[in-house]
Amino acid sequence: MKYYEVLFILKPTLTEEEVSTKLEFVKEILSKNGAEIQTIVPMGTRKLAYKIKKYERGTYFVIYFKAPTSLIAELERVLRITEEVIRFLIVKYENKKEISAWEKLSQGIKQSKKEIKPIEAPEIQ
């Protein structure tokens, strides 16, 4: 079982009932394919950084889950063909440091500034 996070954005024109139906649909896909859902974070409707398919806003959700790698191809396929999903991103957490960050995020614990180390750019001479 690998550690994953999926962020997906739904069309802002959906009613609350349709949004909850789509969330249940994604949860069903995950559980049918052997995923253990850890946490679901509804982030609400937000302004997009740029227009996507003529929409300026979208309803965001993040789901933290553990799953076999075979699930990811199926999840990606389903999210691509679902009309109500305007964008999605799947992130895999691999090493120990990333997995500990996943565990904190899935429990709702925010990382402190000390834990997030910036990548240092090499000096240009």
Buried (B, 14 or more C-beta within 10 A) or exposed (E): EBBBBBBBBBBBEBEEEBBEEBBEBBBEBBEEBEBEBBEBBEEEBEEBEEEBEEBEBBBBBBBBBBBEEEBBEBBEEBBEEBEBBBBBEBEEBEEEEEEEBBBBBBEEEEEEEEEEEEEEEEEEE
